[in-house]
Amino acid sequence: MSAPLLVELFTEELPPKALNAIGNAFARSITEGLAQRSLVGGDAAFTAYATPRRLAVLLPQVRAKAPDQPRREKVLPVTVAIDANGQPTQALAKKLAALGASNVALADLERALDGKQESLFRSYVAPGITLAEGLQQALTDAIAKLPIPKVMRYQTPEGVDVQFVRPAHRLVALHGAEVVPVEALGLKAGRETLGHRFLSAGSIRLVAADQYSRQLREDGSVIASFDDRRAAIRESLAAAAASHQAKLAESDALLDEVTALVEFPVVYAGTFDSAFLAVPQECLILSMKQHQKYFPLVDSAGKLLPKFLIVSNLKTDDPTNIVRGNERVLRARLADAKFFFDQDRKQPLDARVEKLGAVVYHNKLGSQLQRVQRISRLAGEIAGLLRADVDQAERAGRLAKADLVTDMVGEFPELQGTMGMYYARHDGEADVVARAIEAHYHPRFANDTLPEDNIGAAVALADKLDTLTGIYGIGLAPTGDKDPFGLRRAALGVLRILAEKQLPLDLKHLLQLARAKFATEAVAESVAVDLHGFMLERLRGYLRERGFDASTIDAVIAQQPTRIDLVIPRVEAVRAFLAMPEAASLAAANKRIRNILKKTDAVPPEPESGLLQEPAEKALFTAVTELAPKVGSLVSAEAYADALKLLAGARQPVDTFFDQVMVMADEPLIRQNRLALLAKLDRLMNAVADISRLAT
């Protein structure tokens, strides 16, 4: 018999930032556990539920008992199981007893080859597991595997020691309308749960598994589904914002967190004194979101309004007290932000720079002051390469980290850079310098914006290159999924700035410039070379995310490019080349050439026309001689697609050469001349990318 199955754990308030992940993991793990035990199909659908005080899963069709399964298992090798007289040994008796098959006779066992030896096999029908047994195992496994951020230890009222994310008080397990007798966390399963902490009265006796969501909503004032609750909050927020002729500030992460804090969401609107709008809105928005979990409102231009929305867990006809209480708390928070802002502006950023000498960056790399000195010099050098204002880049580099010792950034570390920009403007610094202070942290995450101008790009590159060179250079390269210093992020930031802003800078030269800012003994001598390889691996991932296939990427990366701004045009050209009918043949020929050249030692730099004998090698020599300057000119002009298209014209003489000419001729001079011709062809064919990597 099949029927819906509900499993619910009722707990104290669960950690909001982990709730959705824990809820989905709980539901998925139980479903997979039941599928492994044949109590549901392998592709069984399920509905996950997660509220601040419960984790639950509903499966629409679950068997009361798994089907019986035919089994065949190896018992023992014949030489061990049967003695010289053909009688069963004591070892066989012990093995059958261990398998729970003591009553099985030797005649009932099958003799069959097992590899090179003959063994005895037992065939039988295993009775299917009951739902009570299977669910008990699946539930125990699911709880053990939950991605719990921090475990609590507590005792149940019966004195049982338990470890779980939060104390659990009830367990529900219903198959249809019947309770499944399972246990977990010191609790025995029943059919009673609790609703909303304030809006529900007493226990809720669940009628049947498939009535769970309806009963919780109607009798318990609880929206059990995380996704349904999130959608309801989003809809209510949008309606409330529209009623105030406003829109919500970006708030997806906050929406997820608030969804995990309420079971029956209601949205109310509050206001604050418009005098606080003199403080940078980033500070106010962060204070509202981070400290109070409020949703700030902005106008159509994105400017903060003195209004905010509250998602409450308490529905009431008169929310005045709720709103006023939240306004009072927010007023204190915003007053703190204003105080920090006013105090910070009493001292110029430049006067704070020396204080960075007391802030340790890394015990092997010195202080933040030493770091900004390196960044400032490096930013100036990069700006010079970009023909931007060197003095402004150096100034921005010097001030880039000064806001780390301000009160505002001490309270809100997320505002580093942003506050530096505001304070620099207050101090009368050039606007390009102020913008560079904020922009030098960009890109901070995937798809983040890049610095808008070359001054900002120079400081951003200097900051990231200093981090990479210093941390990597003292032996702290990322390992596995561990990257505590964010080197992969820094590397990707450098690559994105160079590629997407199309900056004509040599990456290896930049790494060497960064290395030169450290004392000789401070970082590894090989760090520039090592980092170049490390960053090219990050470049592979970046290009894959942009939709290029692995072989196309490999053809370009194999040449160890240092001009990152030219990588994407090269990859795009290779992709276009692959669509040509000549591509496969030329790639295969190039691979063959590479294999031949690998087996030879010294090859003359250029072939001599006087040593050419066969018509096919003369034709290839002519084709290569004519193509080389044309292809070279196109490559110099960065017209990579045109260069590869022109190169496709060499297919016929290349194919004919390999069909009619013996490269490894007996005569040494002829052999060496043909190898020189192939080496020249190889250089020509790989002027844009290593097309031998395209051969299948």
matplotlib code that plots the C-alpha trace (Angstrom):
import matplotlib.pyplot as plt

x = [0.0, 1.3, 0.3, 1.7, 4.4, 5.1, 8.1, 8.5, 11.0, 9.7, 12.5, 13.5, 14.4, 16.8, 19.7, 18.1, 21.1, 21.3, 17.6, 16.8, 19.9, 19.2, 15.5, 16.4, 19.1, 16.8, 14.0, 16.4, 18.3, 15.2, 13.9, 17.2, 17.3, 13.8, 14.7, 17.8, 15.6, 13.0, 10.3, 9.9, 11.0, 14.5, 13.1, 10.5, 9.1, 9.1, 8.1, 10.5, 9.2, 11.2, 10.2, 12.1, 10.8, 10.4, 12.0, 9.6, 9.2, 6.2, 6.4, 3.2, 3.5, 5.5, 5.2, 4.3, 6.8, 9.5, 9.1, 10.9, 14.2, 15.9, 19.5, 22.6, 25.6, 29.0, 29.5, 33.0, 35.5, 34.8, 38.4, 37.5, 33.9, 34.2, 36.8, 38.6, 35.7, 33.2, 31.7, 31.0, 33.7, 33.3, 34.2, 31.2, 28.9, 30.3, 29.9, 26.3, 25.5, 27.0, 24.7, 21.7, 21.3, 22.3, 19.4, 20.8, 22.2, 25.3, 23.1, 21.1, 24.2, 25.3, 28.8, 30.1, 33.4, 34.4, 37.3, 39.8, 38.4, 35.2, 33.0, 29.7, 26.8, 23.5, 20.4, 17.4, 14.6, 15.1, 11.9, 11.4, 12.1, 9.1, 8.5, 9.1, 12.5, 13.5, 12.3, 14.1, 17.4, 16.8, 15.8, 18.9, 21.2, 19.5, 20.0, 23.6, 24.3, 22.6, 24.9, 24.7, 26.8, 27.2, 25.9, 24.2, 24.4, 21.3, 19.3, 15.7, 13.2, 13.9, 17.6, 18.8, 21.9, 21.4, 23.4, 21.5, 21.4, 18.7, 16.8, 14.0, 10.7, 8.4, 8.6, 5.8, 5.8, 2.6, 2.0, -1.4, -3.3, -1.2, 1.7, 5.0, 6.7, 10.2, 12.4, 15.0, 16.8, 15.2, 11.7, 9.1, 7.0, 3.4, 0.9, 0.9, 2.7, 2.6, 1.7, 2.7, 4.2, 1.7, -1.1, -1.9, -3.5, -2.2, -1.3, -2.4, -3.5, -2.6, -5.3, -3.2, 0.2, -1.2, -3.2, 0.0, 0.4, -3.3, -3.7, -0.7, -1.9, -5.6, -5.1, -1.6, -1.1, 2.1, 3.1, 5.2, 6.9, 10.0, 9.4, 5.7, 6.6, 9.4, 7.0, 4.4, 6.9, 8.2, 4.7, 3.8, 7.0, 6.4, 2.8, 3.9, 6.7, 4.4, 1.9, 4.7, 5.7, 9.0, 10.9, 13.0, 16.8, 18.6, 17.7, 17.7, 20.0, 17.9, 14.7, 16.1, 17.1, 13.8, 11.9, 13.8, 12.8, 9.0, 6.3, 3.4, 4.8, 3.1, 4.6, 4.4, 5.9, 8.0, 9.8, 12.9, 14.1, 15.2, 18.1, 19.9, 20.0, 23.0, 24.9, 26.0, 23.1, 25.3, 25.8, 22.1, 21.1, 23.6, 22.6, 18.9, 19.6, 22.3, 21.3, 17.5, 16.6, 14.5, 13.9, 15.0, 13.0, 14.5, 13.1, 13.2, 16.7, 17.9, 18.1, 17.2, 13.9, 13.3, 11.0, 11.5, 9.5, 9.3, 8.5, 6.8, 5.9, 2.9, -0.4, -2.4, -5.3, -3.3, 0.4, 1.2, 3.2, 5.2, 6.0, 6.9, 9.1, 11.0, 11.4, 12.8, 15.4, 16.3, 16.7, 19.4, 21.2, 21.2, 22.3, 25.3, 26.1, 25.8, 28.1, 30.7, 30.4, 30.8, 33.7, 35.6, 35.4, 37.2, 40.5, 41.6, 42.3, 45.9, 46.5, 45.3, 47.7, 50.5, 48.2, 48.2, 51.7, 50.1, 47.9, 49.6, 48.9, 50.9, 53.7, 55.9, 54.9, 54.7, 52.1, 49.2, 51.4, 54.1, 51.5, 50.0, 53.5, 53.9, 50.5, 51.0, 54.3, 52.9, 49.7, 51.9, 53.9, 50.8, 49.2, 52.4, 52.0, 48.4, 49.4, 47.2, 48.1, 50.9, 50.5, 46.8, 47.3, 50.0, 47.8, 44.8, 47.1, 48.4, 44.8, 43.2, 43.4, 43.2, 39.5, 40.4, 41.2, 37.9, 35.1, 32.6, 34.6, 35.3, 31.6, 30.8, 33.8, 31.7, 32.0, 35.7, 36.5, 33.1, 33.8, 37.2, 35.6, 33.3, 36.0, 38.4, 35.7, 35.2, 38.9, 39.0, 40.8, 40.4, 37.2, 39.2, 41.2, 38.1, 36.5, 39.6, 39.7, 36.2, 36.9, 40.1, 38.2, 36.3, 35.5, 34.6, 32.6, 31.5, 29.8, 30.7, 31.4, 35.0, 36.7, 35.4, 38.7, 42.4, 43.3, 40.9, 42.0, 45.7, 45.0, 42.7, 45.4, 48.1, 46.1, 45.3, 48.8, 50.3, 48.1, 48.9, 52.6, 53.0, 50.7, 51.6, 55.2, 55.4, 54.0, 50.3, 48.9, 45.3, 44.9, 41.8, 38.7, 40.7, 41.6, 41.6, 43.4, 41.1, 43.9, 41.6, 39.3, 42.2, 43.5, 40.1, 39.8, 43.1, 42.1, 38.7, 40.1, 42.8, 40.4, 37.2, 38.7, 41.1, 44.2, 47.4, 49.4, 51.7, 50.7, 54.1, 55.6, 53.0, 53.9, 57.6, 56.8, 54.8, 57.6, 60.2, 58.3, 59.1, 62.4, 64.5, 64.3, 60.6, 59.0, 60.0, 62.2, 60.1, 56.8, 56.1, 56.5, 54.6, 51.7, 51.5, 50.8, 48.3, 46.5, 46.3, 44.4, 41.9, 41.7, 40.6, 37.7, 36.8, 36.7, 34.6, 32.1, 32.0, 30.9, 34.1, 34.9, 37.9, 39.9, 39.5, 40.7, 43.5, 44.8, 45.2, 46.3, 48.9, 51.0, 51.3, 49.8, 50.8, 48.6, 45.3, 43.4, 44.2, 43.1, 39.4, 39.9, 42.3, 39.8, 37.0, 39.2, 40.0, 36.3, 35.6, 38.5, 37.1, 34.0, 36.1, 36.3, 40.1, 40.4, 40.5, 43.0, 45.4, 45.1, 45.9, 48.9, 50.2, 49.9, 51.9, 54.5, 54.9, 55.4, 58.1, 59.9, 59.8, 62.0, 64.7, 67.5, 68.9, 66.9, 68.2, 66.5, 65.4, 65.0, 67.2, 65.4, 68.4, 68.0, 64.3, 63.8, 60.2, 57.5, 55.4, 58.0, 58.7, 55.0, 54.8, 57.9, 56.4, 53.1, 54.8, 57.1, 54.1, 51.8, 54.3, 54.5, 50.7, 49.8, 52.4, 51.0, 47.4, 48.6, 50.4, 47.2, 45.3, 43.1, 43.3, 40.3, 41.6, 45.0, 43.5, 41.2, 44.3, 46.2, 43.4, 44.6, 47.7, 45.7, 46.3, 50.1, 50.3, 48.2, 50.1, 53.5, 52.6, 51.2, 54.2, 57.3, 59.4, 60.5, 63.1, 65.1, 68.3, 70.4, 71.1, 71.1, 67.7, 66.3, 67.4, 66.1, 62.7, 62.6, 63.5, 60.5, 58.2, 59.5, 58.8, 55.3, 54.8, 55.6, 53.3, 50.4, 50.7, 51.0, 47.5, 47.1, 48.5, 46.1, 47.6, 45.5, 42.4, 43.2, 40.8]
y = [0.0, 3.5, 6.7, 10.2, 10.4, 13.4, 13.8, 16.9, 17.9, 20.7, 22.6, 25.8, 28.7, 27.5, 29.7, 31.9, 32.1, 28.3, 27.4, 27.0, 24.9, 22.7, 22.3, 21.3, 18.9, 17.3, 16.7, 15.5, 13.2, 11.4, 11.1, 9.6, 7.3, 5.9, 5.5, 3.5, 1.2, 0.9, 2.6, 5.2, 5.5, 6.8, 10.0, 10.5, 14.0, 15.7, 19.0, 20.5, 22.7, 24.9, 27.6, 29.1, 26.2, 23.2, 21.1, 18.8, 16.8, 15.5, 12.7, 12.0, 8.2, 6.0, 2.2, 0.6, -2.1, -2.4, -5.1, -8.4, -8.6, -11.6, -11.8, -13.8, -13.6, -15.3, -17.7, -19.1, -20.5, -24.2, -25.2, -23.6, -24.8, -28.4, -30.9, -33.6, -36.1, -33.7, -32.8, -29.3, -27.9, -26.2, -22.9, -23.2, -23.8, -20.8, -18.6, -19.7, -19.0, -15.5, -15.0, -16.1, -19.2, -22.1, -24.2, -24.0, -27.4, -27.7, -29.0, -25.8, -23.7, -22.9, -23.7, -21.1, -19.5, -16.4, -15.0, -17.8, -19.9, -21.8, -20.5, -21.3, -18.8, -18.6, -17.3, -16.3, -13.7, -11.0, -9.7, -6.0, -3.6, -2.1, 1.6, 1.8, 0.2, 2.1, 5.5, 5.0, 4.4, 7.2, 9.7, 8.8, 9.2, 12.5, 14.1, 13.0, 14.5, 17.9, 20.9, 22.3, 25.4, 24.7, 21.8, 22.3, 19.7, 19.4, 16.9, 15.8, 15.9, 12.1, 12.8, 11.7, 13.5, 14.9, 16.9, 18.9, 22.4, 23.5, 21.5, 19.4, 19.0, 17.0, 14.5, 13.8, 10.8, 10.1, 7.6, 8.6, 8.9, 6.4, 7.2, 5.5, 4.3, 5.9, 7.8, 10.6, 13.0, 11.3, 11.8, 9.3, 10.0, 11.2, 13.3, 16.5, 19.7, 23.3, 26.4, 30.0, 31.0, 33.8, 33.4, 29.7, 28.1, 24.8, 21.6, 20.8, 17.2, 16.4, 14.4, 13.0, 13.6, 15.4, 17.8, 19.2, 22.5, 23.3, 22.5, 24.5, 27.5, 27.4, 26.1, 27.3, 30.6, 29.1, 29.2, 26.0, 26.3, 28.5, 29.3, 30.2, 32.4, 34.1, 34.8, 36.2, 38.5, 39.7, 40.4, 42.3, 44.3, 45.3, 46.4, 48.4, 50.1, 51.0, 52.5, 54.9, 55.7, 54.0, 50.9, 48.5, 48.7, 45.5, 43.0, 39.3, 38.1, 40.0, 38.6, 35.0, 35.9, 37.5, 34.5, 32.3, 34.6, 34.5, 31.9, 34.2, 37.4, 40.8, 44.0, 47.3, 50.7, 53.0, 56.3, 58.0, 61.6, 63.0, 64.7, 61.4, 61.5, 63.7, 60.5, 58.5, 56.3, 53.2, 53.6, 54.0, 51.1, 48.8, 49.7, 49.1, 45.8, 44.3, 45.4, 45.6, 43.4, 46.3, 47.0, 50.5, 52.4, 54.4, 56.7, 56.0, 57.4, 55.0, 57.8, 56.7, 57.9, 58.4, 55.3, 51.6, 48.4, 45.9, 42.2, 41.2, 37.8, 39.2, 40.2, 42.8, 45.2, 48.1, 47.8, 51.3, 49.9, 47.6, 50.4, 52.9, 50.4, 49.6, 53.3, 54.0, 51.3, 52.4, 56.0, 54.9, 53.0, 55.8, 58.2, 56.0, 56.1, 59.9, 60.2, 58.0, 59.9, 63.3, 62.2, 60.6, 63.8, 65.8, 64.1, 64.1, 60.7, 61.7, 62.2, 58.6, 56.9, 56.8, 55.0, 52.0, 51.4, 49.9, 47.6, 44.3, 43.1, 39.8, 39.1, 38.2, 41.1, 43.9, 46.5, 48.0, 51.2, 49.3, 47.7, 51.0, 52.3, 49.4, 49.8, 53.6, 53.0, 50.2, 52.1, 55.0, 52.7, 51.0, 54.5, 55.4, 52.4, 53.4, 57.0, 58.1, 60.7, 59.1, 61.5, 60.9, 57.1, 57.3, 59.6, 57.2, 54.3, 56.1, 56.9, 53.6, 51.9, 54.9, 54.4, 51.1, 53.1, 55.1, 54.5, 53.9, 51.1, 49.7, 49.4, 48.4, 46.7, 46.2, 50.0, 50.0, 51.9, 53.5, 55.6, 56.4, 57.9, 60.1, 61.2, 62.0, 64.2, 65.9, 66.5, 68.2, 65.4, 65.2, 63.4, 60.8, 60.0, 59.7, 57.4, 55.3, 54.7, 53.1, 51.3, 49.7, 46.9, 46.0, 43.5, 42.2, 39.2, 37.5, 39.9, 42.9, 46.2, 47.2, 50.5, 53.0, 54.9, 54.1, 55.6, 53.3, 50.4, 51.1, 51.2, 48.1, 46.2, 47.3, 46.2, 42.8, 42.2, 43.1, 40.6, 37.9, 38.5, 38.8, 36.0, 33.6, 34.5, 33.5, 30.0, 30.5, 29.4, 28.2, 24.4, 22.5, 24.6, 26.6, 30.1, 32.2, 35.2, 35.3, 34.8, 33.2, 36.1, 38.6, 36.7, 36.7, 40.4, 41.2, 39.1, 40.7, 44.2, 43.5, 41.5, 43.5, 46.9, 45.8, 47.3, 46.8, 45.6, 42.5, 40.4, 38.9, 42.4, 43.6, 40.6, 41.4, 45.1, 43.9, 41.5, 44.3, 46.2, 43.5, 43.0, 40.3, 37.9, 38.5, 36.6, 33.7, 34.7, 32.6, 34.2, 36.1, 33.0, 30.8, 33.3, 33.6, 29.9, 30.1, 32.9, 31.2, 28.4, 30.9, 32.3, 28.9, 28.9, 32.5, 31.6, 28.5, 30.6, 32.9, 29.9, 28.8, 25.1, 23.4, 22.7, 26.2, 27.6, 25.1, 26.2, 29.8, 29.1, 26.6, 29.5, 31.1, 34.4, 37.5, 40.0, 39.1, 41.8, 39.8, 36.4, 36.7, 38.0, 35.0, 32.5, 33.9, 33.6, 30.0, 29.3, 30.8, 28.8, 25.5, 26.1, 26.1, 22.8, 23.0, 23.2, 19.5, 18.7, 21.5, 20.7, 17.1, 18.1, 20.5, 17.8, 15.5, 18.2, 18.7, 15.0, 14.9, 17.9, 16.6, 13.7, 15.8, 17.8, 20.8, 22.1, 24.8, 28.1, 28.5, 26.0, 26.5, 26.6, 25.0, 21.8, 21.3, 18.3, 17.1, 19.2, 18.9, 20.3, 23.1, 24.0, 24.0, 26.2, 28.7, 28.7, 29.2, 31.9, 33.8, 33.4, 34.2, 38.0, 38.3, 36.3, 38.1, 41.5, 40.4, 39.1, 42.4, 44.2, 41.8, 40.6, 37.0, 35.7, 37.0, 35.4, 32.0, 32.3, 33.1, 30.2, 27.8, 28.3, 26.2, 23.0, 21.7, 22.0, 20.7, 17.6, 17.0, 17.4, 14.7, 12.4, 12.6, 13.6, 11.4, 13.9, 11.7, 11.1, 9.2, 12.1, 14.3, 17.7, 16.9, 15.6, 18.7, 21.0, 19.3, 19.6, 23.3, 23.7, 22.0, 24.1, 27.3, 25.9, 25.2, 28.8, 30.0, 27.7, 28.7, 32.4, 32.9, 29.7, 26.2, 24.6, 21.2, 21.2, 21.2, 17.8, 15.0]
z = [0.0, -0.9, 0.8, 1.4, 4.1, 6.3, 8.6, 10.8, 13.5, 15.7, 17.3, 19.0, 16.7, 14.0, 12.7, 10.0, 7.6, 7.4, 7.6, 3.9, 3.3, 6.3, 5.3, 1.8, 2.9, 5.5, 2.9, 0.2, 2.5, 3.7, 0.2, -1.0, 2.0, 1.3, -2.4, -1.5, 0.4, -2.4, -0.4, -3.1, -6.7, -7.5, -9.0, -6.2, -5.9, -2.5, -0.8, 1.7, 4.5, 6.7, 9.2, 12.2, 14.4, 12.1, 9.4, 7.4, 4.2, 2.4, -0.2, -2.1, -2.5, -0.2, 0.2, 3.5, 2.6, 0.0, -2.7, -2.1, -3.9, -5.5, -4.3, -5.3, -3.0, -2.9, 0.0, -0.2, -2.7, -3.3, -2.1, 1.3, 1.5, 0.5, 1.8, -0.2, 0.4, -1.0, 2.3, 3.6, 5.9, 9.2, 7.5, 5.3, 8.3, 10.0, 6.9, 6.4, 10.0, 9.7, 6.6, 8.6, 6.3, 8.7, 7.3, 3.7, 2.5, 0.3, -2.5, -2.5, -3.3, -6.9, -8.1, -10.5, -11.7, -9.8, -11.8, -12.0, -9.2, -8.5, -5.7, -4.1, -4.5, -2.6, -4.3, -2.3, -2.1, 0.5, 2.1, 1.5, 4.4, 6.2, 6.2, 9.9, 9.6, 6.4, 7.7, 11.0, 9.1, 6.6, 9.4, 11.5, 8.4, 7.4, 10.9, 10.9, 7.5, 8.0, 7.1, 10.7, 11.3, 15.0, 17.1, 20.5, 23.3, 25.5, 27.6, 26.9, 29.8, 30.1, 30.6, 27.1, 25.9, 22.4, 19.9, 17.3, 15.8, 18.3, 21.0, 19.3, 21.1, 18.8, 16.0, 13.6, 11.2, 9.4, 6.6, 5.3, 8.6, 10.5, 12.8, 11.8, 15.0, 14.6, 17.0, 16.7, 19.1, 22.1, 20.7, 19.7, 16.6, 17.0, 15.1, 17.2, 16.4, 17.3, 15.2, 15.5, 18.8, 19.4, 16.9, 17.5, 20.6, 21.8, 19.9, 16.4, 15.9, 12.3, 10.5, 7.7, 6.0, 3.0, 5.2, 6.9, 5.0, 5.1, 8.8, 9.8, 7.9, 9.0, 12.6, 13.3, 11.4, 9.8, 6.2, 6.2, 2.8, 2.8, -0.9, -0.4, 2.6, 0.6, -2.3, 0.1, 1.7, -1.7, -2.9, 0.3, 0.2, -3.4, -2.7, 0.4, -1.5, -4.4, -1.9, -0.8, -4.4, -3.8, -4.6, -2.5, -2.3, -3.5, -0.9, -2.0, 0.8, 3.4, 1.9, 2.5, 6.0, 7.0, 5.5, 7.9, 10.9, 10.5, 10.2, 9.3, 7.7, 7.8, 6.4, 8.2, 7.2, 9.4, 9.0, 10.3, 10.6, 7.2, 8.9, 8.9, 5.1, 5.5, 6.3, 3.2, 2.3, 2.1, 5.9, 6.6, 4.3, 5.8, 9.4, 8.5, 6.8, 8.9, 12.4, 12.2, 9.2, 7.7, 4.0, 3.0, 0.4, -2.4, -5.1, -8.8, -9.0, -6.2, -3.6, -0.1, 1.4, 5.1, 5.1, 5.7, 5.7, 8.6, 8.1, 11.4, 12.7, 14.4, 12.8, 14.6, 13.8, 15.3, 14.5, 16.0, 18.9, 16.7, 14.2, 16.9, 18.7, 15.6, 14.7, 18.2, 17.8, 14.4, 15.5, 18.0, 15.3, 12.8, 15.5, 16.0, 12.3, 12.2, 15.2, 13.5, 10.3, 12.0, 14.2, 11.3, 9.2, 11.9, 10.9, 7.2, 5.6, 4.9, 8.7, 9.3, 6.9, 9.5, 11.9, 9.5, 10.8, 13.9, 11.9, 11.0, 7.5, 7.9, 10.2, 7.3, 5.1, 7.6, 8.4, 6.4, 6.1, 4.4, 2.2, 1.1, 0.3, -2.1, -3.6, -4.1, -6.0, -8.0, -8.9, -10.1, -12.4, -13.8, -14.4, -16.3, -18.5, -19.2, -19.8, -16.9, -14.2, -12.1, -9.2, -8.9, -8.9, -6.3, -4.1, -4.4, -3.5, -0.5, 0.8, -0.3, 3.1, 5.4, 6.1, 7.8, 11.0, 11.0, 13.4, 10.6, 9.0, 12.4, 12.9, 9.3, 7.7, 4.5, 3.9, 3.5, 0.3, 0.2, 3.3, 2.0, -1.1, 1.0, 3.4, 0.5, -1.1, 2.2, 2.4, -1.0, -2.8, -6.6, -7.5, -9.6, -6.5, -4.3, -6.9, -7.1, -3.4, -3.6, -6.9, -5.9, -4.1, -7.3, -8.5, -5.1, -6.3, -9.5, -11.9, -9.8, -11.6, -12.6, -11.9, -14.4, -15.2, -15.6, -12.2, -10.5, -12.6, -11.7, -7.9, -8.1, -10.0, -7.6, -4.6, -6.0, -7.4, -4.0, -2.3, -4.8, -4.8, -1.1, 0.1, -2.6, -2.3, 1.4, 0.5, 1.3, -2.0, -2.0, -1.4, -2.3, -1.4, 1.2, 0.2, 3.4, 1.7, -1.3, -3.8, -6.4, -6.2, -6.4, -9.5, -11.2, -10.4, -12.1, -15.1, -15.5, -15.3, -17.9, -20.2, -20.0, -19.9, -22.7, -20.9, -23.1, -20.1, -19.9, -16.9, -16.3, -16.3, -13.8, -11.5, -11.8, -10.9, -7.8, -6.8, -6.9, -4.2, -1.6, 0.0, -1.8, 1.1, 1.9, -1.0, -3.2, -6.2, -8.6, -7.5, -10.7, -12.9, -10.4, -10.2, -13.9, -14.1, -11.2, -12.9, -16.3, -14.5, -13.2, -16.7, -18.0, -15.6, -16.5, -20.2, -19.6, -17.8, -20.8, -22.9, -24.7, -24.9, -23.3, -26.5, -27.8, -24.5, -24.3, -27.7, -26.5, -22.9, -24.1, -25.5, -22.0, -23.0, -21.0, -22.8, -21.2, -23.2, -26.3, -25.0, -25.7, -29.3, -29.8, -28.4, -30.5, -33.6, -32.8, -32.3, -35.7, -37.2, -35.9, -38.0, -41.2, -43.2, -43.2, -39.4, -38.6, -41.2, -40.3, -36.5, -37.2, -39.4, -36.8, -34.1, -36.4, -37.0, -33.2, -32.7, -35.4, -34.0, -30.5, -31.6, -33.1, -31.6, -33.4, -36.4, -38.7, -38.2, -41.8, -44.8, -47.8, -51.2, -52.9, -50.9, -51.8, -54.1, -54.3, -56.0, -52.9, -50.5, -53.0, -53.1, -49.3, -49.1, -51.5, -49.6, -46.2, -47.6, -49.1, -46.1, -43.3, -43.8, -44.4, -41.3, -39.3, -40.4, -39.4, -36.0, -35.3, -36.2, -33.8, -36.7, -35.4, -37.2, -40.5, -39.8, -39.2, -42.2, -44.4, -42.8, -43.8, -47.4, -46.5, -46.1, -49.6, -49.8, -46.2, -47.0, -50.2, -48.5, -46.0, -48.7, -51.0, -49.0, -46.6, -43.9, -42.3, -45.5, -45.3, -46.6, -43.4, -45.2, -46.9, -43.7, -41.7, -44.4, -44.3, -40.5, -40.8, -43.2, -40.8, -37.9, -39.9, -40.8, -37.1, -36.1, -38.8, -37.9, -34.2, -34.6, -33.0, -30.9, -30.6, -33.1, -32.5, -29.3, -31.5, -33.0, -31.8]

ax = plt.figure().add_subplot(projection="3d")
ax.plot(x, y, z, "-o")
ax.set_aspect("equal")
plt.show()
